[in-house]
Amino acid sequence: MKKTKILVTGFPHSGTSILKSKFGECSNVYELLTEGDVIHNNHLQDARENEFVLTKSPVIPINIRANDVSLIRAENSTYKDYILIFVTRNPYYLFTSVIKSGGNPM
C-alpha cells in the first residue's frame, strides 16, 4: 500500500503542534513523534497499515521557502509527493506569544 506523506509546517507559535496532534488522532494516520522535515523509508515501514504518515517541521524548510511551487513539485524535489500544510497566524499574536514565553521574536 502506498503511503501518503503529510508535512505540517509554519512559523513558531502558529499552531503547527496542535494541528499535527489533532491529525495524529485519526485512525488511519501514523504520527511521527519526533519533528523533522523528511519522512524516511523506515518511517513508512513503521506505519504498517496506516494510509498516511504525518510529521511536523518546526521551521519552514529552506527549499520550500524559495516560494516557487514548480521547485517544490519538481521531479527531483524532496517534497514532490507530500501534502504540505502551512499554518499561518496573525503576526501580532505570534510575536506576543513568543514574548510571553520569554523568547525574542527578532
Secondary structure, 3 states (H helix, E strand, C coil): CCCEEEEEEECCCCCHHHHHHHHHCCCCEEECCCCCCCCCHHHHHHCCCCCEEEEEECCCCCCCCCCCHHHHCCCCCCCCCEEEEEECCCHHHHHHHHHHCCCCCC
